[in-house]
């Protein structure tokens, strides 16, 4: 196999995973990230069995799983208590489960594996332009720096990719009018430890609680992520109201959530997450491939 010079743009999840596997195959791999240093952001997320298979291939599954929460059940009810959804992984295969995680846990493991594999990481290197020279890619930074040429360019700079179009790809990036408020706190024994639990009121209110492990502190307390649907155009108005008014809406759907909500004393503790979906007809071309949210973002 011919050794390739490869550039990966984006240090989320897809970019580092691709960089590790390509480097292990013997290629010369460099990763470019616009952030000046490693600052993982985002709320908790649910890793599915297919994702765990990738982590095992990367050799970091044990490290990540030790800090996550096993999810055996996806459970949703309506406000009046009627069962809406009850999906158990064991109904498909007893060996399957989900894994509730914090993004910093996954990123820490990926960064360690990249360092071990010998991937060169360029922090504070925002790619603003792309040149194609003789079938190869040259990257241009905000400071006018050039890097390349590269035999293969992996674009993994997220749903709002700046390089997708510059690399010659057409796609639809559709933002949803609805997002979610997120908060991560300790579970005061109110919620089940092994299920994603949701309560809905029609199509406009969704409240969910998901166990998400210990975070970076393996010896820390077990944490739970709360998510609450929010129309993004109303977000500013909601945040200008007293925090207790927001809590009362949540308590109207789950009256037992009070001890959990007591951990929130300021709006700064609540993150607003925005969602959308990216659709493309093609994900690769000559010397270029699009991966991760840049290729197929979804809620």
C-alpha positions in Angstrom: 0.0 0.0 0.0 1.3 3.4 -1.0 2.1 5.7 2.0 -0.1 8.8 1.8 0.3 12.3 3.2 -3.1 13.0 4.9 -4.6 16.1 6.5 -7.6 15.7 8.9 -9.5 18.9 9.7 -11.5 18.9 12.9 -10.8 17.4 16.4 -14.3 16.3 17.3 -14.9 12.5 17.3 -14.8 11.5 13.6 -11.6 13.3 12.8 -9.4 11.8 15.6 -10.9 8.3 15.0 -10.0 8.5 11.3 -6.6 10.0 12.1 -5.7 7.1 14.5 -6.8 4.4 12.1 -5.0 5.9 9.1 -1.8 6.5 11.1 -1.8 2.9 12.2 -2.0 1.8 8.6 1.3 3.6 8.1 0.2 6.9 6.6 1.7 10.3 7.5 -1.3 12.0 9.2 -1.6 15.6 10.5 -4.8 16.9 12.3 -5.7 20.6 12.2 -8.0 22.1 14.9 -9.1 25.8 15.1 -9.3 25.8 18.9 -6.1 27.0 20.6 -6.2 24.1 23.0 -8.3 21.1 23.9 -11.5 22.5 25.3 -14.2 19.8 24.9 -17.7 21.2 24.8 -21.2 19.8 24.6 -23.6 17.9 26.9 -24.0 14.2 27.5 -24.7 11.8 24.7 -25.7 8.2 24.1 -23.2 5.9 22.4 -24.8 3.0 20.5 -23.3 -0.5 20.0 -22.0 0.4 16.6 -20.0 3.2 18.2 -18.7 0.9 20.8 -17.4 -1.4 18.1 -15.3 1.5 16.7 -13.9 2.2 20.2 -12.9 -1.4 20.6 -11.1 -1.2 17.2 -9.3 1.9 18.4 -8.4 0.2 21.7 -10.0 2.7 24.0 -13.3 1.1 24.8 -12.3 0.0 28.3 -11.0 3.4 29.2 -14.2 5.1 28.0 -16.7 2.6 29.3 -15.2 2.8 32.8 -16.4 6.4 33.0 -19.8 6.0 31.3 -23.2 4.6 32.4 -24.6 1.4 30.9 -28.0 2.1 29.3 -30.3 -1.0 29.0 -33.6 0.7 28.2 -35.0 3.7 26.2 -38.2 4.6 28.1 -40.8 7.3 27.3 -44.2 8.1 28.7 -46.8 10.7 28.1 -47.7 13.3 30.7 -50.6 11.3 31.9 -48.5 8.2 32.4 -49.4 6.3 29.2 -46.5 4.3 27.8 -45.2 5.8 24.6 -42.0 3.8 24.1 -40.2 1.0 25.8 -37.1 -0.3 23.9 -34.8 -2.7 25.6 -31.4 -3.6 24.1 -31.8 -7.2 25.4 -34.8 -7.7 23.2 -32.4 -7.7 20.3 -29.4 -9.3 22.0 -28.5 -9.7 25.7 -25.0 -8.6 25.0 -26.1 -5.2 23.7 -26.5 -1.9 25.5 -26.0 1.8 25.1 -23.5 3.9 27.0 -24.2 7.3 28.4 -21.1 9.5 28.2 -19.7 13.0 28.6 -17.9 14.3 25.5 -14.7 15.2 27.4 -14.3 11.5 28.3 -14.3 10.4 24.7 -12.1 13.3 23.6 -9.5 12.6 26.3 -9.2 8.9 25.2 -9.0 9.9 21.5 -6.3 12.5 22.1 -4.2 9.9 24.0 -4.6 7.4 21.2 -3.6 10.0 18.6 -0.5 10.8 20.6 0.4 7.2 21.0 -0.1 6.5 17.2 2.1 9.5 16.3 -0.5 11.8 14.7 0.8 15.4 14.5 -1.8 17.8 16.0 -1.9 21.5 15.0 -3.9 23.5 17.6 -5.0 27.1 16.8 -4.9 26.4 13.1 -8.2 27.5 11.5 -8.5 26.5 7.9 -10.2 29.2 5.9 -9.4 28.2 2.3 -8.4 25.2 0.3 -6.4 25.0 -2.9 -6.3 22.1 -5.3 -2.9 21.6 -7.0 -2.2 18.7 -9.3 -4.9 16.6 -7.6 -3.7 17.4 -4.1 -5.0 19.7 -1.3 -3.2 22.7 0.2 -4.7 24.2 3.3 -4.7 28.0 4.1 -5.0 29.3 7.6 -6.5 32.6 9.0 -2.9 33.8 9.3 -2.1 33.1 5.7 -0.1 30.0 6.5 0.0 27.2 3.9 0.3 23.5 4.7 0.5 20.7 2.1 0.1 19.4 -0.5 -1.8 16.4 0.8 -2.7 13.3 -1.1 -5.9 12.9 1.0 -8.0 15.5 2.8 -10.4 14.3 5.5 -13.0 17.1 6.2 -14.4 16.5 9.7 -15.0 20.1 10.9 -18.6 19.6 12.1 -22.2 20.3 10.9 -21.3 23.9 10.1 -18.3 22.9 8.1 -16.4 25.7 6.5 -14.6 23.3 4.1 -17.4 21.2 2.8 -18.3 23.7 0.0 -14.7 24.8 -0.6 -13.8 21.1 -1.3 -16.5 21.1 -4.1 -19.3 19.3 -2.2 -22.9 20.4 -2.2 -25.2 19.6 0.6 -28.1 20.8 2.7 -27.5 22.0 6.3 -31.0 22.4 7.8 -31.2 23.9 11.3 -34.1 22.8 13.4 -36.3 25.5 15.1 -36.2 23.4 18.3 -33.2 22.7 20.5 -32.8 21.8 24.1 -31.7 23.1 27.5 -29.1 20.8 29.1 -27.8 20.5 32.6 -25.5 17.8 34.1 -25.8 17.1 37.9 -25.6 14.3 40.4 -28.6 11.9 40.6 -30.1 12.2 44.1 -31.7 8.7 43.7 -34.6 10.1 41.7 -34.0 8.5 38.3 -33.1 5.0 37.2 -29.4 4.4 36.7 -29.6 2.3 33.6 -32.2 3.9 31.3 -32.9 7.0 29.2 -36.1 8.2 30.7 -38.3 10.7 28.9 -41.7 12.4 29.5 -43.6 14.2 26.7 -46.6 16.5 26.6 -47.9 16.6 23.1 -45.3 17.5 20.5 -44.0 20.7 22.1 -42.7 19.5 25.5 -40.0 16.9 26.0 -38.2 16.2 29.3 -35.5 13.6 29.5 -33.0 12.3 32.0 -30.0 10.2 30.9 -27.3 8.6 33.1 -23.9 9.8 31.8 -21.3 8.3 34.0 -18.7 10.0 36.2 -17.1 12.2 33.6 -13.3 12.6 33.7 -13.1 11.8 37.4 -13.4 8.0 37.5 -13.9 8.2 41.2 -16.5 11.0 41.1 -20.2 10.7 41.6 -22.5 9.2 39.0 -24.0 12.0 36.9 -27.2 12.5 35.0 -27.9 14.8 32.1 -31.3 16.6 31.9 -32.6 17.8 28.6 -35.6 20.0 28.1 -37.1 21.0 24.7 -36.9 24.7 23.8 -38.0 26.7 20.8 -34.8 28.5 19.9 -36.6 31.7 19.1 -37.9 31.7 22.7 -34.6 31.0 24.4 -33.6 34.6 25.2 -37.0 35.3 26.6 -37.0 32.2 28.7 -33.6 33.0 30.1 -34.8 36.5 31.0 -37.4 35.0 33.3 -36.7 33.8 36.8 -35.0 30.4 36.9 -37.8 29.2 39.2 -40.3 29.7 36.5 -38.4 27.4 34.2 -38.1 24.8 37.0 -41.8 24.9 37.6 -42.5 23.9 34.0 -40.2 20.9 34.4 -41.8 19.9 37.7 -45.2 20.0 36.0 -44.0 17.0 34.0 -41.9 15.3 36.7 -42.8 16.3 40.2 -40.0 14.2 41.7 -37.3 16.1 39.9 -37.1 18.8 42.6 -33.9 17.5 44.4 -32.1 17.3 41.0 -33.2 20.8 40.0 -32.1 22.2 43.4 -28.5 21.9 42.0 -29.2 24.7 39.5 -28.8 28.1 41.0 -27.9 30.2 37.9 -28.8 30.2 34.2 -25.0 29.9 33.4 -25.3 26.2 34.5 -27.8 25.5 31.7 -26.5 25.0 28.2 -28.6 25.6 25.1 -28.0 23.0 22.4 -28.9 23.6 18.8 -29.6 20.8 16.3 -30.0 20.2 12.6 -29.3 17.7 9.9 -26.8 17.7 7.1 -27.7 15.8 3.9 -25.3 15.2 1.0 -25.5 13.2 -2.2 -21.8 12.3 -2.2 -19.3 12.1 0.7 -16.1 11.6 -1.3 -14.3 12.8 -4.4 -10.8 12.8 -5.8 -8.5 13.0 -2.8 -11.2 14.3 -0.4 -13.6 12.6 2.0 -16.2 14.1 4.3 -16.8 12.5 7.7 -18.8 12.9 10.9 -21.3 15.7 11.4 -19.8 17.5 8.4 -21.2 14.6 6.3 -24.4 13.5 8.1 -25.3 15.5 11.1 -28.6 14.8 12.8 -30.4 15.5 16.1 
